[in-house]
């Protein structure tokens, strides 16, 4: 009799596990399917280079479908004109096919390491950007990008983790050449803002990729820094498991500034 009770309890536990685990897996799969078509490769293209295309990082489509968000440090280093020389994105147009599009810088936010790009050609599926003010420590997240700069192939890779900490941070500017008077005043004044520390393993190629809600696919932030132990080359074999992301409220501010008056 006691054995029958134990079997009944185990059967009930298994049923409950299936009940709760099933929808979660389904939601994650749906979120990945929603996010994947909007994740793009950001890089440079020049006929005289070998290879001609150089991957700089990850980005994702927002707004009207012709805009891309990525990190400011993903852009080629140099002055404004040099940054835009040969700047391109690659959009997924098939299962394993990528289409290159010329891109230009529309808005640059060095303080939060963000940039808004506009690309030519037909619009692509855009992601919904959620206000990150509601994000809490311990919240489940996922992020997508191209680890190690495409060393694993040009296929978006998804990682899952959680927000392990929300702390104040002051980011350095991508290059000294891009410093302006406003940025210098802010840094001297100790300007800082909230940044998400993630319990999830990202890699340098993930920079600029979307941090999103694993249930809805809504963007919650932008992956921008990976803590590397040792050299950049050792990141694949010796990942730290500590990554950072810029909250999406700064993305919303950037999009708002880009709207015509």
N, C-alpha and C positions, 0 to 999 in steps of 0.2 A: 504493500500500500504506500509506504514511504517512498519507494522507488518510483511509483507512478506519479507522485507529487513532484518529485525532482524533475522527471521528464517533462511534466507539464510546465514547470517554471522555465526550464531551458528552452522549450518550444516557444513560450511567450517572449522570452528575451530575444531569441533569434528573429521572431516576427517583428518586434519593435525595432531591432537594428536595421532590418530590411526596410521597414516603413520610413525611418528617419534618414538612413543613408542613401536610399534610392533617389529621392528628390534632390538632395544635395549634389550628388554626382551629375544628375540630369541638368541642374542649374549651372554647374561649372562648365559642362560641355556646351550648353547653350550660350553661355557668356563668351567662351573661347570662339565659337562660331560667329558671334556677333562682332567681336573685337578684331579678329584676324584680318578681314578684308580692308580694315582701316589703318593697319600698321604698315608703315613705309620704311624704305631704306633711304637714308640721307647721305649724300656724298658729293664728290667732285668728278668731273669728266674733262679730259683733255686729250686731244688726238696724239700729241707728242709724248704723252706719258706711257709707261709700261708697268703695270696694266693701265689702260685708259681710264677705267673707273676706279675710284678709291673710296671705299666705305668709311664714313666718318661716325655714324651712329644710327640710332633709331628715331622715328618720328611717328605721329599719328594724325589722321585727317580730322578736322573739326569744322564747325561753322557751315558754310554753304557748299562744302565738298571740294573746294579749291584752296583750302588753307591747311597748313600743317604746323603742329607744335613740336618743337624739339628743344634741346639745351643750347644755350648760347655757345658753350665750349665745344659743341659738336661741329660748328662752322670752321672753315679753314682759318687759320690764324693770320692776322694782318689787318690792314686798314679796311674801311668800308668797301672801297672798290675791289680790293683783293678778295674780300670775303665772297663777293657775288660772282667772281670770275669762275665760270664752270660749275656753279652750284646746281645740283640736280637732285631729284628724288626718283626712286623707283617704286612703282605701284604694281601690286599683284593684279594681273588681268586674267589669269588662268590658274590651274592647279599648280603648275611649275613654271609659269611664264611671268616675266617682269617687264614692265614698260617704263622707259626713262622719260622724265619730263623736266624741262628747264624750270628753275625756281628762283625767286627773288626774295630779299628780306623786306617784310612789311613793317614789323615792329620788333624792337630789340629791348629786352629788359635784363641788363647785366646784373643788377642787384639780386635778382632771383634766378639767374642763369637760365633764362627762357628766351626763345625767339619764335616769332610767328612768320611763317613763309607763305608765299602765294605761288602756286604752280600753274602751268599752262595746260590746255587741253580739257577734255571732258571731266566733269566732277566725279569724285569717288565717294563711297559710303563714309559718312561722318559719324564720329562717336559723340555721345551725349556727355557733357562735362557737368559733374555734380559739385555743389558747394561743399568744400571739405571741412567747413566749420563743425559739422556733426560727427566727424571721424573721431574715434576714441582709441586709447591704448588697449591692445588686446583684440582689436577688430581684425577679422580675416580679410586678406587682400590677395591679389594676384597681379603679376606684371608680365609683359610680353616684349620681346625684342630679339636682337641678333647677337648672341653671346660671342665674345672674343672676335668681334668684327667680322663675322661670317666665316670663321674658321670651321664651323660645324655645318656650313652650307647656308644658302640664302633661304632659310625656312624659319618663320617666326617660332620662337620657343617660349612656352609659358611656364612660369614658376609660381608657386603658391607659398604664402607665409602669413605673417600678421604684423600689425603696427606695434613694435615693441616699446617705442618711446616717442613722445612728442616734446621736443626740446627747442630752445632758442639756438639759432645758428647765424653766423655772418659769413657768407661765401666770398672768397676772393674773386676778382674779375677774371675772365678767361685769359686776357693778356694785358700787359701794361699799356700797350698801344691803344687799347679800347677804353682806357680810363677817361672820364670826362669830369667837369667841375662838380656837377651834381653828385656823381658817384663818390668822388673824393670827400666831399663835405659829409655825406652820409656815413662813410666808413670811419672818418675821424670822429664823428659823433657817436660811434658805437652802435650804428644801425644793425638791427638783427631782426629775425622773424622766426616763426615756428617752422620746423622741418620734421619730417617723419623718419624715424630710424626704423628699419625693417628687419624682422627676423626672417630673412630669406636670402638665398644666394644669387646675387646678380653679378654680372661681369662687365668689363669696360664697354663692350658692344651694346649693352642694354641702355646706355645713356640716351635720354630723350624718349624712351619708351613709356607707354601708359601704365600707370598704377591703377587698377580697376577693382570694382566690387565683383567678387567671384559669383555672385548670384544674379546681378543685373547687367554687368558689363559697363556700368557707368564709370567714367574716369574720376579718380579721387586724387591723382597726383601725377608727377612726372619723375621717373627715376633719373637721378643726376650724379650720384657719387657712389663709388664702391670702395670699401676699405680693403686695400691689398697688402698682404703680408709678403714682403720681398719685392720682386720685380713684376712688371706688368705681364711678362711672359709666364710667370709662375701662377697667375690667377686661376688658370684652368685646373692645375694639379693641386694647388694649395689655396682654395678659396676661403675667405674669412667668414662668410655667412653673414656679414654686416653690410647693409646697403642703406642708402638714403634717398628720399624723394621730396620734391617740392610740392606742397599742397596745391590742389587744383584751384583754390580761390584766386591765386595769382594768375592762373591761366584765364579765368573769367575776366579779371581786370584787364589783361592784355587784349582779349577779344573785344572788350568794351571800348578800349582806346582806339582800336582799329576801325571802328564803325565811323562812317562819314557823318559830319555834323549836320 
